[in-house]
Amino acid sequence: MVKRDEKYSWHVGSCPPPIDPHSRIKHQLVKSYLERYIQVLMSNFLIEKLTLSVVDGFAGGGEYAAENGSDFHDGSPLIALKTVAEQQVALNVGRQKLRHVDAKYYFVEKDPENFTYLSRLVGARVDAGRIGRDIELVRGSFQQRVGSIIADIRKRAGGERAIFLLDQYSYDQVPAPLLKTIFSSVKGAEVLLTFNVDSLITFLSNTEKSRKKLEEMGLDRYIDWESLNRLKSAGGNVWRSAIQRNLAKGLVEVSGARHYTIFYITPMGSTSWTYWLVHLSNSFKARDVMMELHWQNANHFSHYLEPDLFTLGYRTDADRDATGQDEFDLGDGHHFDAIANRRCLDGLAAKLVPAIYDLGAPTQFGSVLEEIGSSTPGTADMIRLSLDAAIRNGDISAAAADGAKRTRGSTLKPADILTAGKQRPIIFL
Ligand SMILES: C[S@@+](CC[C@H](N)C(=O)[O-])C[C@H]1O[C@@H](n2cnc3c(N)ncnc32)[C@H](O)[C@@H]1O
């Protein structure tokens, strides 16, 4: 087995480290997300230019040895460079007037040998004139360099759209207050963060050392310290669910990001559930795109929250008193497969339709989406679908702004008005 230090260790003149299943899935997601990001933002063909900054804060050496031992697998910096270039080509197919993705890349790497490997690799793959112009190779720790990178992004003409790829291999290199700095200083920031839950769990205990570390991470007040040992010894899904609810709430709240996805990466063929892949943004659409990718990569992600609507933050005693439910009932594991899809749709329908009745007044579909926010594993399309039966059978009527009646959930637009029928459906009485 490859040790963690060797897993991310590059030396010029030697073979790069082997790719592992987690990284493969991460890379697949980064690539797909960048593709969709550019497609969505350039969906209006009148837009000629997209100004974008890509910050790879934990860049690594830039390539891996593939499983077959003879090929190479691109690391995140090369994936970013190639994906943006490919999308730019795709945007211009059949066009006379060219459209442009004006991207600037910041590749940060702390380890001197890894940095040298990365510099040589990138230097060999791009025109020399690009280094220092649209590609910044930054040696040092992300925490120390992020300030000047943010300042540079803010100076760029054309906006502050920036994707921060923060692929730390542990859990403490990107403290939550640093996320807050990013979101409060860069208007169009999005963060894709890996978070090694296994390492944190091994370390967590109700001791001064553990509390201090969590305090440094800005997350101490989100841990239910008193119940920690009991939850840990309960093990399995109960523990996964509790830690996901509490820490996810902390990361999201402290970061100040309005939208999030926070799920476990579960590579095929592996029983481990070691990492979270966290996406933070201020855009509902961005979150929806990421959610769609989770469903497309069904078997590689999982969660231990409710399958339809969930609440982050969980204090065992308070929850038991409030719900009468024992914590051991919580924590079913879900993938993003057909079963989870069905549960999500049924659950959303069972909760949303009565909630619309309870409002007692017409409401915009957009307000329903806004209200649900990120507290569901469902996509916006799944939320539409969950209202389909109620709209078709008239339990809920839906009208466009011009008064046109909607007859299917799938055609709902954010400005549509939803009105509960006069008679509450018998099933919800
Ligand atoms: C998980 S690897 C990155 C892999 C890379 N993102 C990829 O997908 O190909 C983490 C890298 O971050 C570097 N690193 C660790 N701490 C760092 C820090 N504080 N700032 C910047 N780089 C750091 C490590 O040397 C290592 O190369």
The ligand as an SDF file (V2000), in Angstrom:
LIG
                    3D

 27 29  0  0  0  0  0  0  0  0999 V2000
   -3.9230   16.0430   -2.5990 C   0  0  0  0  0  0  0  0  0  0  0  0
   -2.4910   16.7270   -3.2790 S   0  0  0  0  0  0  0  0  0  0  0  0
   -3.0840   17.6670   -4.6100 C   0  0  0  0  0  0  0  0  0  0  0  0
   -3.4460   16.9300   -5.8140 C   0  0  0  0  0  0  0  0  0  0  0  0
   -3.9000   17.7950   -6.9610 C   0  0  0  0  0  0  0  0  0  0  0  0
   -4.9080   18.7660   -6.5680 N   0  0  0  0  0  0  0  0  0  0  0  0
   -4.4680   16.9280   -8.0560 C   0  0  0  0  0  0  0  0  0  0  0  0
   -5.6860   16.6820   -8.0320 O   0  0  0  0  0  0  0  0  0  0  0  0
   -3.7390   16.5020   -8.9080 O   0  0  0  0  0  0  0  0  0  0  0  0
   -2.1310   17.9950   -2.1460 C   0  0  0  0  0  0  0  0  0  0  0  0
   -0.9140   18.8380   -2.5340 C   0  0  0  0  0  0  0  0  0  0  0  0
   -0.9350   20.0070   -1.7370 O   0  0  0  0  0  0  0  0  0  0  0  0
    0.3720   20.2960   -1.2910 C   0  0  0  0  0  0  0  0  0  0  0  0
    0.2130   21.0720   -0.0490 N   0  0  0  0  0  0  0  0  0  0  0  0
    0.0630   20.6030    1.2110 C   0  0  0  0  0  0  0  0  0  0  0  0
   -0.1730   21.6290    2.0590 N   0  0  0  0  0  0  0  0  0  0  0  0
   -0.2230   22.7510    1.2940 C   0  0  0  0  0  0  0  0  0  0  0  0
   -0.4670   24.1120    1.5780 C   0  0  0  0  0  0  0  0  0  0  0  0
   -0.7110   24.5050    2.8100 N   0  0  0  0  0  0  0  0  0  0  0  0
   -0.4660   24.9890    0.5650 N   0  0  0  0  0  0  0  0  0  0  0  0
   -0.2290   24.5920   -0.7140 C   0  0  0  0  0  0  0  0  0  0  0  0
    0.0520   23.2990   -1.0450 N   0  0  0  0  0  0  0  0  0  0  0  0
    0.0280   22.4000   -0.0510 C   0  0  0  0  0  0  0  0  0  0  0  0
    1.0130   18.9540   -1.1240 C   0  0  0  0  0  0  0  0  0  0  0  0
    2.4300   19.0620   -1.2200 O   0  0  0  0  0  0  0  0  0  0  0  0
    0.4170   18.1630   -2.2760 C   0  0  0  0  0  0  0  0  0  0  0  0
    1.2060   18.2600   -3.4180 O   0  0  0  0  0  0  0  0  0  0  0  0
  1  2  1  0
  2  3  1  0
  2 10  1  0
  3  4  1  0
  4  5  1  0
  5  6  1  0
  5  7  1  0
  7  8  2  0
  7  9  1  0
 10 11  1  0
 11 12  1  0
 11 26  1  0
 12 13  1  0
 13 14  1  0
 13 24  1  0
 14 15  1  0
 14 23  1  0
 15 16  2  0
 16 17  1  0
 17 18  1  0
 17 23  2  0
 18 19  1  0
 18 20  2  0
 20 21  1  0
 21 22  2  0
 22 23  1  0
 24 25  1  0
 24 26  1  0
 26 27  1  0
M  CHG  2   2   1   9  -1
M  END
$$$$
